């Protein structure tokens, strides 16, 4: 099986895994294996490292660290820094009904009857909550039966309902004392009967609440019906027979004690809903063996009271209950972010493990649904929350929420990334220990010991991070061409995204390459670009990063003459621009003339008159075959699969030459062939055998057969460009002429052969000059100083001899000679690979100079900030600073340690995989 026309099983597995991470939901019934660096089972406090949860049909099949994943199961791996917990359970919410019944006791009112199964609970999913409690109503002694539902599920179905009768919901606190009197209109209402009078309803006090509860349990059927309605008695008997717990609200300690006493005597199951009173006597509550539903005390924007009897918030109240052994379900009274509420409740000494239990398993137990949710074990519902850090840390947030085995929520694709490392090397020699970096929208948003963690941010932890490295002269992107780049040629025309070789170089840490031609015997320019960029515009750091000149000459008398001449021309060019800018600053544009419709009509008529009709073809006659010069993209299909291919062709007198790139082959294959009208044949030799193409040309398409070492495939290609930019000069399209306003100064125009030098004269560009002898070095520097330029010396073999004389007069030196000595003399150094994919070895080469005596700190700067400064790229790259491009490397050790290796790479904030 040949790589060109087949895909290995390993590649298929990688693609499947990547696709899984991008899929918005898992199909119903599909097996899924979800992996994370840490998994909290909650039950018994168990924690798995690098664990897996296997899901089938919405239920957990197995959980473990060394779980065997069956073949064909979709794998979703959230990475080593992700933390997976059971879906959070909110024991209270505002999603229930706010409309109470007329009676003070309405046990037949069910919250589930008011639940809209089509409702969208995105706010709950966004904070990891997968199950919520719905109150039937508020403000009654017995408001009705509470329910527990899921925050996501099949629209309109009953799959979201976990429990329709989780508890009897009531209160003896102040909210229940505002119950109005009951009034039933007599039917018929006559003069004799009248409209009747309002029947007062309990409670009006704590004592009244207890009296009402006793009446509900002890009154005869007739008396109960007369006082509380016909339905109250039978409904209560049925609920008590099923041992449905009573969830009763209480504010003060006296109310709590009254409930404990009453329910202790009646032996009915009680759950206290109390933020304040229960925490005043946690030992009493613990002795009674009841659970408590509580939220952090205090509401923003409210006063606590100035009297000595006022109740002020107590941050440690919930912790005291938990530490006393009381089962506590923590709630967020003003929302559903129970994780944040639990994190705040830890102020009193509760552990992170206890806090997590208080928003997962404990509320599930309190609500009677622990057999399905609240912890992770085989048989339970596959409800998970995935965090980017410890769930009880304030900076952590949810990166995914799963409900019943389906991905119910994930942040938007443009979420931020946060790096948390032991050492953050900023590129200029400064190191933050520890350090954090926030990447957002392709740039560094914040740097510090602690930075913002936007909701949903991906958090990556490691040992060390540094800026991406810079190859100050490489040939990556030229694809083997030895052609010289004319200074007037726009190198951006040969860029393309998605090249695998470029990505491999970037993964080696080289995030910026200053691309130039292999042959530079005369002035030429370079382009600084990012080999793994996904956007052509942002790939380019500088379209003309520097001008390359050569001072050396075989004749000593000729050395430097060409450079001096070029500098003189650049000075004249700069002067013209200065004169133009001064003139344009003084010029006042004339008032605009009104457009004339008649003129527009005349112009339209002339255009119509001048238009030429294309000659008509005779019936059955083909149009002349078009040249095939340019770039062709397409695919080769065979029984083994489909593979992308790209061919670049140059046609000369019907003879063809070019290159081929194909999936599965890591080399650039040279092609040659011929075109006979519509018939195109190509042939090349790869390490895997002979490659041939037998194609037919139809407009901008090539179709036919392709072979690799005898294996056949059907090839289809489309022409995406008619330019072969490296092998021949591409003509630039001229912009449409625009009438020049009267009196406007004429621009000198951009001369690409001189503009980089002008920019260097302005301190915004760079000039690299090859020079070796010490006397030539001094003469060269003096020539550039006369024009206000600090040149970058290339080679400079004898620079060490005059190091003290050139220090501070040059932007830096690109060399491989006497590196340690020049660096110690205070001269910035940068390094060039002068290779294509060989750029990936540049860090190892620099490590060799460190072994030879170069300072590790200087070596790091030479690959980052010094290189960026020398080439005037330090406004975007070379440093880790707010606003700079997010080109970042994560290492397993300090970058100053030559044994450290690169683990992960980001370019413009996107991780290179």
N, C-alpha and C positions, 0 to 999 in steps of 0.2 A: 504493500500500500504506500503510495507516494504522497508526501506532505502537501504538494500543490493541489491535489484533487481529493484530499481526505482530511478529516478532522479526528485527532486522537481522542480517546475516551477521557483523558485528563483535561483537555481543553473543553470538552462538552460539560464536564462536571463543573469547571470554573465558570462557564457561561451560565449554567443553570443556577449556580449559587448567586451570581451577581444579579440575575433576573429576579430571583426570589426577593432580594432586598429591595428591588424597585417596585414589586407588585403591590398594588394598593390593598388587596384583600386576598384571603385564602378562600378557594372555592369550597362550598359546603361539602363535607365528607372527605376532603383531601387530607392526607396525612402530612403533618408538618413537624419538623424538629427545630425547636427554638433554642439557641445557644447564647450564653452570656458569660462574662468573666466571673461573675458571682451571682448565685441564686439563693435567695432567702426562702426556705420552706415554711418558716414561722413556727409550725408545730414542733414542739420540743426544742426550739431555738436552733434547729439544724441549718447549716450554711454549706453550700456546695461551691467549690472553686472550679471554674471552667466547666460548668455543668450543662446538661441538655434536658429539655422537657419535650417528650414525644406526645403529640396530640393526634387524636383520631375522632372524627365525628363530633367535634366540639368538647370532648372530654380528655382528661389527662390519662394517657396509657402508662407512662413510666417517667420517672425522674431519676437522674443519676449523673455521676461524674464521668464514668467510663461506659456510657450507654452505647449499645450497638444499634446503629441506625439502619433500618431495613433498606434495601435497594429501592430506588424510585421515590423515596420520601423527600419532599422539598425541605431544604435546610435554610433557615434564616439565622445568620450569625451576627449578633450585634457587637461582637468584638470583646477584647479582654477588659476594657474599661467600663463596660455596661453592667448594670445591676438589675436583676429581674426579681420582682416580688409578686406575691398574690395580688390580684386586683384589689384596690382599696374599697372598703365598705363604709359608707356614710350612714350612721345610725339616725341621722336627721337631715332634712333638706327642705327647701322651699318649693319643691315640685308638686306637693300635695294640694288638696283643695283648701281654700281659705273660707269657704261658706259653711258655717255650722248649722246644725239642725235647731229647731225651735225649742226642743226639750233639753233640759240640763243633762239628761242621760239618754243617749241615742246609740246603744250598742249595735244596732242593725246598720248604721251608716258605714259603708265600706270604702276605703280609699281606692281600692282596685277598680271600683265602678267609675271613678272619676279619671282614671289614668288613660291618657291618650297614647295608644301603642305606636302612633305615627310620630310622636314627639321627638325632637332632636335635642339631645342633651350633650352638645359639644363641649360646653364649659366643664362638665364633669369628666368627660373623657380626656380632656386636655390636661387634667391634673391627676390622671391615673385612677379615677373612681369608676368602678365597674358595676357596683350595686348600691342602690340608695333606698332609704326608708321614705315612704309617703305617709304623711299624716292625713287622717280622714277629715279633720278640721282642727281648729284651735279654739280656746276660750270656753270649754265646757268641762263639767265634772267628769263625764264620760262622753268624749266626742265621737267615738266609733271604733272601728277596727283598722289598724294600720297595716300597710302592705310593704313588701320588698320587691323591687323590680330591678332589671338590668338597664344600664344606660345605653345599650346598643343591642340590636337584634333585628329579626325579620320584621319589616314594616307591616303593621296590621295584624301580626300573629300574636299568639299567647306565649311565645318562647321567652319573652322578656319578663314574665311574671314568675317570681320565685316563690313568694308566699302571699296569698290573698288575705290571710288572717294571722299576721305576725304577733299581734298583741291587742289588748284593749287600751286605747289611748285616752288619757284623761289628765286632770290636774286639780290640785287644791290650792294652787298659788293664786296670786292676784288676778291673773288672766281669767280664771273661772268665776270670779266673784262679780263679773259684769254681765252675767247672764240675765237677760230681761225676763219679765214675767210671761207666763204662757197664757195665750188667749185664743180660744177656739170660737169662731162665729157660730151662733146657734142657727140651725137650719130646720124650719124656716125662721127667720127673724121677724117676730111680730111685736105689736105694741104690748101685748100681754107678757111675752117672754122677755123682750128687750134684747140688747146686744151682749148682755153678760158683763162680767168683770174679769180683770186680769188676775190670773193665779200666780202668786209669788213663787219663785223657784230658788232652792238652795243651790250653791252655798253663798253666804254673805260674809263668812268668816271661816277660820280653820275649824272651829268647833262645828259650824254648820255643815262643812264638807264631810266631817267624820259622821255626823248624824245622818246625812243623806246616804252615805255609803252603807251604814248599818241598816237603814230602812230598805235599801235595795236588796240586802241579803235576808232580811227577817220579815218584812211585811207580807201579809197574805196576798194572794193573787189579785183579789178585788181591790184591796187598799193600794197595792203597788200600781195597778192599772190606773186608778183614780189619780194618783200623785205623779206618776212618771210615764204614763201611757201604756196602751195595751201590749206593745211589742217589747217593752223593756224586760219584763220578767222572763218570758220564754227564751229570749235571746241570751240573757245573762246565764240562765241555767245551762244552756247548751255549751256556752263558752267555758264556764267553770268546769263542766264535766270533761271537756277536752284539755283542761289544765292550761288554757291560754293565759300567758302572763299579763299582768296589769302594769302598764307603763304610766306612771303617775308623776306629774310635775310638782316640784316643791321648791320654794325660794329660800325661806329662812330655816334655821336649825329647828325651830319649834314645829314647822310644817313637816320637816323630815322625821322628827321624832314621833309626831302624830301618825304618820303613815307607817313607820316601823312598828309601832304599838298595835295599830289596827290590823295590819296584815299578818303580824305575828300571831295574834289571837285567832284570826280567821283562817290561818294556814293557807293563804292564797299566794301564788307566786308574784313577787313584786320586782319591778325594775324602777329605780329612782331616776328621774330626769331633773338633775339639780346641779347648777354651776357653783353655788355658794354654800348653801346650808350643809350639804353632805360633807364638805371638806373641813367644816369646823370640828367635827367629831369623827374622824375617819375610823377610829377604833370601834366606835359604836356601830357604824355601818358594816364594818368587817365582821363583827360578832353576829350581826343579824343575817349574814350570808347573802346579801342582795348585791346585784350589780348596779352600776351608776353610769348614766349617760351625761357627759359634761363637756363643756367647751371652755376655752380660755376666757378669763373674766375681763370685763371692760370693753366698751365700744368706743371707737374713734369718734370724736366730736361731741361727746356727752360729758357732763360734769358729774362728779361723784358725790357731791354734797359737802357742806361746810360744818355740819353739826357733829358733835362727838359720836353720835350713834350711826353716822353715815357709813355705808359699806363701800370700802375702796377695793379696787382689784387686787387680788393676791396671786402673783405669778406662780407660786409654788403649790397652789391648792390641789391640782390634779395629781402632781407627783406625790403629795402626801397620801392621797387615797390609794394610789398604786403601790407605794412602798408599804402601806398598811395591809396589803393583801386583798384590796377590793378590786374586782374585775371592773375596769373602766373602758367604756367606748367613747373615744374622743370625737367630738363633732365641731364643725365650723358654723357658728350660729348665723353668720351673715353670708353663707355660701356653702360650697361643698369641698373646698380645698382642705381636707382633713389632714393631709400630710403636713402642711404648713402649721396647722393648729397643733398637731402632735409635736412638731419640732419646737414650737414656742412653749409647750407645756413641760418640756424637759428642764426648764429653769430651776425646778425644785429638786432635781437630783435623779429623776427617772432615767434609766438607761435607754440607749437608742433601740435596743432589742425590745424593751417593754413598750416604747413609744410606737414602734412598728406594729406590734401585736394589738395595740389599742385602736388601730385603724384598719385591721384586717380580721384576724381570727376572733378577737373578743367581741366586736360588734356583730359578727356573724353568729356567735354563740348567743348573745343577748337577743338577737332577732329570730333565733330558731332556725337559721339557714346554714349552719356550719357543716352540714352534711354535703353541701354543694359548693360553697365559696369560703374564702377567708384563709385558706392555706393551700399548699401545693402537695398533692398526693394522688396516687392512682385512683381513678374513679370520679374525682371531682371535676367541676366545670373548668375548662381551660380559659380562665380569666387571669390576665397578667398585666402588670405595669412595668415598663422598662425605663430605668433612669440612667442619666449620664454620670451618676456618682452615688454616694451613699444617700439613701432617700431621706435621712434625717438631717442632712446638711442643707443650710439655707440656699447655697448656690446650685444645688442639684435641681434638675427638672426632668419632665417626662419626654422621652424620645419615641415611645410607642405605647399604645394601649390595645390589648387583645381582649375580646369578649367572645366566649364560646368558640374559641379556636379561630376567630376571624380578626384580622387587623382592623380595628375600629377607628384608630386615630394615629396619625403621625404628623410631625410638624411640616411646614412648607419646605420645599426643596432647597430654598436659599437660606437655611438656618446657619447660624454661626458655629464656629469651632473654637474651643478653648483648649490650650495646651497648659498642663500643669507639670512642671519639671523641677528637679532639684537644682539644676543650673541653667539659667537662661543667658546665653552669650549674645550680646547685642550687636557684635560685629566690630565695634570700635575699641575693644579691650575691656569694656565694662561687663560685669557679670552680676545678675540678680540671683541670690541664693536664699530661699527658693524663688522661682519666678513663674509668672503666668502670662499668657498671651492670648488675646481675643482676636480671631479672624472673622471678618464679616464682609460680604460682598466683594471678595477678592483683595481686600486690603487689611492691614493691621489696624484694628480699631482701638486697642488699649493694651498697655504693657504695665506690669507692676508685680508686687508680691502677691496681691489679690486683685483680680479684675472682675468685671461684671460677667455674669453667666446668664445670658438671655434664655428665656423659656424655650426648651426644646433643643438647646445647643448640644452639639456633640463634644464631649469632654474626653481628651486623650491625655494619659499620664505617662511619664517616662523619666529618664535620668537627665537628659540634657537636650537643648535645642539651640540652633544657630541659624543665621541667614543662609539662603541658598548660595552656592559657589558660582564664580564667574570664570569662564575660559576667555581670556582677553584676545585670543586669536585662534579660531578653529575653522575647520572646513565642513563641519556638519551641515547638511542641507545642500551641498554642491553636488552630491551623488557621483563622486568620482571625476567630475569635470576638472580639467586643468586650464580651462579658459580664463583669460584675464578679464576682470570686471572693469569696464570703462567707468570713470568717475561719474559720468552722466547717466549711467544705467541705474534704475530704481530696483534695488535688490528685493524689495517687498514682493515683486512679481513672481518670484520663485518659491515663495512660502506656501506651505499647506499644513493643515492640521491633521492630527491623528496618525502620524508616522510612527511605527513601532520602534524603529531605531532611535528616533528622537526621544521617545518615552523611556527607553532603557538608559540612555545617557542621563536623563533627568533623574531617574531613580538612583543613579550613582551619586547624586548630589549636585550635578552641574545644571543649575536652573537657568543660566543665561550664557549664551555663546555669542561672542563677537565674530561673526562670520565674515571671512575674507577669501580672496582668491589664492590658490596655491602659487600662482605666478604673479609676482608683484615687482617686476623690473622697472616699472614706471609708476607715476602716481596712481593710486587706486583708493577706493573707499571701502569701509566695512559697515556691516549692519549688526547691531546688538539685538538679539531676539531670544525668546524663551522656547526651547525645543519642545516642551510638552504643553504649550498653551492650547486652549480649546477655542479661542476667539482670535481671528487673524489680527484684528485691530490691537488687542491687548498683548498679542505675542510680541509685537515690535516695541522694544524699549527705546531704540533710536535708529531711524532709517539710515543715518550717516553718522555712525558713532565716532569715526576718526578718519583722517586722511593719512595714508601711508606714503612716506617719502624715503629716498635712499641717498644718504650723504656719501657713502663709499664709492670709490671708483678705482679701476685698475691703474689709472694714471694719477699720480699724486697731485699734479697741477689741475686736474679736472674735478677733484673731489669737492663736492659742495656746490659747484656752479649751478647745476640744475635746481637744487633746493633754493639757492639764493634768488634765482630767476622766478621760481614759483612764488616765493614770499613777496617779491616785488610786485608781481601781478596781483596777488591777493591784497596787497596794501592799496593798489590803485582801485581795485574792485570795492574794497571797504570804503575808500574815500568817496566813490560815486554814490554808495548807499547813504553815507552821512550827508552828502549834499542833497540827495533826493529826500531824505527824511526831514531835513531842515526846510526844504522848499514846500513839502506837503503839509508841514505844520503851519506854514504861513498862508497857504492857499485857501481861498473861500469858495466852495462849490457854488455854481450859478443856480438860480431858482429853476425848478423843474418846469418843462414846457408841457402844456396840456396836450393830451393825445388827440389825434384827429381820426375820426371814424373813416373818412374818405381815404386817407392814406392807407389805413389797414385794409380797406377793401381793394385798393389798387395793388398792394403787396400780395394779397391773396390771389388776385387775378393773375399777376405775373408768375407766382409760384406754380399755379395750375397750368399756365401756358408753357413754362419751362420744363415741366415734368415730362419725362420720357417714358414711353411705354416699353416694356421688355419685349424683345422679339418673340413672336409666337413660335412654339415648337411644332414641327410636323407631327401628324398622328403616328404614335408608336415610337417616336424618336426620343432617346434618352438625353438628359442634360449632360454636358461634359463632366467627367469625373473631377471632383475637387481634390486638391492636395491633402495629404494625410498628416502633414507636419502639425505637431502639437501634442496635447496630452489626451489620452483615452482611458476611460475608467469603465470597469464592468465586472463580470464574473465568469468563472469557468465552472460548469455544472457537469457532474458525472454521477455514477451510481453511488459513489462514496460521499457525496455532498456537494456543497457549493462553496467556492472560494473567491474572495475579492482579488482582482488583478488591476494593475495600473501600468500602462505602456506610454512612454514618451518617444516620439518619432520625429526624425528630421529627414525630409525628402529633398534629394538633389538629383535632377535629371532622371526621375523615376527610380533611382536607387535609394534605399532606406537604411538608416542606422538609428539606434536608440537604446533604451534600457527598459527592463521589466522588473517590477516588484510584485510578489505574490504571497498570499497567506501560506505559512508553513515553510517558507524559504527565507533564511536570514541574510541573503546576499543579494546584491544588485547584479542582475544578469544582463550582459551586453547582447544586443540583437543587431542583426543585419538582414537585409532582404531586398525585395523589389516590388514595384507596383506596375501591373499591366492593365491600364484603364481601371476597371472595377475589381480586379483580382489582386490581393495583397498576400505575399508570402514572407514569413519571418522565421529566423532560425537563431538559436543561441545555445550556449553550453553552460550548465550549472554543475554544482558538485553532485547533484542527484542524477545527472544524465542530460541528454539532448532535449531541448525545448523547441517545438515548432508550432507555427500558426499558419493555417490556410484559410483566408478570410475573404469575404465579399464586401465591397464598399457600396453602401446605399445611403446617399446624403451624408448625414453625420453619424452613421452607425457602421460598425464592422461586425459581421457574424460569420461563424464557421467553426472549424475544428481546431483543437489545440492538443498537443501531446507532450508528455514528459516521460522520457525513457520508455516510450511505447504505449503508455496508458493514455486513453483518449478521453476528451471532454468536449462539451459544446461551449464555445466562447461567444459572448455578446458584449460589445463595448460601445460606448458613446463618447463622442468628442466633446470634451469640456473646455478645451482651449486650443487655439490655433497658433500658439506661440511656443517655440522651443527656446526658452530664455537663456540657458547656460551656453548653448552651442552657437547661438547667433544673436545679434542685437535685436531687441524687440522695439518696434516703432511705437512711440507714444501717441495716443490720440490727442489731437489739438482741440482745446476748448473753443466753443463758439465765440466768434468775435463780438465784443461789446463796444458800442460807440464810446469814445473817450470824451468826457465833458470838456467843454471849451476852457482852455487855459490850465488844465490840470497837468502838473509836472509828470514827466514820463519816467516810469520805473526803470531802473537799470536791468531788472530781471534777475532771476536766480541762475547763477552759474554753478552747477553741481560740482564742477572740478575745483572751485575756489570757495564755495560757501562753507565747507567744514573748517577751512583755515580762518575765514572771517569770524566764524563762531568762536574759534579758539582765541582769536585776538580780543573778542568780547568776554572771554572767560567762560564761555558756554560750550566749548567743544574741545577736541583733542587732536593733536598731530603726533603721529609715531614716526620717528626717523631712525633708520638703520645706520649706525656709526660704530666703529670699533677702536681706532687708534686714539691714544690719549690727547694728542694735539688736535685731531679732528673733532674729538668730543668737545673740547673747550671752544674751538672755532664755531662749531655747530650751535652750541648753547648761546654764544655771543650773538650769532646771526638771528636766532629766534628772540633773544631778549630785546633786540632792536625793534621788534614788532610787538612786544608785550606778550610773548608766548613762552610758557614753560613746556618744553617738548617732553614727550615720553621717548626715552632712548630704547632702541631695540638692539639686542646683542650686547653692545658696549663691553666687549671683552676686556678692555684696559681701563674700565671705569674705576676699578679699585685703586689705581695709581693716582687718580685725581679726585678721589671721593670727597676730600675736605674742601676742594674748590667748587664742586658742583652741588654740594648739599644745599637744599633750599632753592636751587635755580632750575631744577627739573621737576616735572610732575611725578616722575618715577622711572623705573627701569624694568623692562621685560627681558629677563636674561636667565641663563642657567649656569653662569660663571660667577664665582666669588659671591654667592648669594648671601651667606652668613655675614661676611665682612661688610658688604654694602648695606645690609639691613642694620647692622650694629652702628654704622656710620650715620644712621638716621635717614637713609634714602628709601622711600617706599618701593616695594617690589611687587610685581604681578607675574603671573605665569600663563603661558600659552601652550595648548596641546599640539597645535599645528597638525591636527588629525581630524578625521570624521568621528566614527564611533569610538576611536581611541581617546576622545575627550573624557570618557568614563574613568580612565586611569590617572587623570590629573591629580586627584588627592593622594594617590600612592606615590606619585613622583614628588610631590611637595613633602610628604612624610620622609622621603629620603634626604631632603635638604635639612629637615629637623634633626635627623640622625647625624647629619654632618655639621651640626652646630648652630643652625638657625633657631631663633627663639620660637617656641610653639605659638606664643601670642602673636608675633609678627607674621608667622606662617598663616595663621587664621585670618589676620587682616589682609594678607596678600591675596587671599581667595575671595574676600568679601569687600570690606569697606575701602581698603587701599585701591583695589582694582576699580571699584565704582568711582572713587574720587578722581583717579587718574584719567578716566575716560568720560568724566562729566556725566556720569549716570547716577550720581549719589542723591538725586532728588526722588528716585523711585526704588532703587535696589541697593544691596550691599549692607544694609543695616536692618535691625528690627526696631522700627519706630512707628508711632501712630501716623497713619496716612500713607505709609509706604506699601508697596506691593507685598502681598502675603506669600512670599517665597521662603519656606521654612523647612529645615531638616530636623528630624527627631533621631537622636542617637542613643545607644545603650551605655554610653560612658561620656566622659568629658571630651569635647573635640580637640582639646590640647593633648589627649592621650592617643598615641598613634595606633593603639590596639582597639580603639572604639570603632564601631561600625554603624552605618546609617540604617535605621529601621523603617522610617516612613518619610515621605516627601510631599510637600504641598507647593503648588505653583499657582499664583493668583488665587490662593485660598482653596483650590481644588486638589484633593489628594490624588497622587499619581498611583494607579493600581496596575 
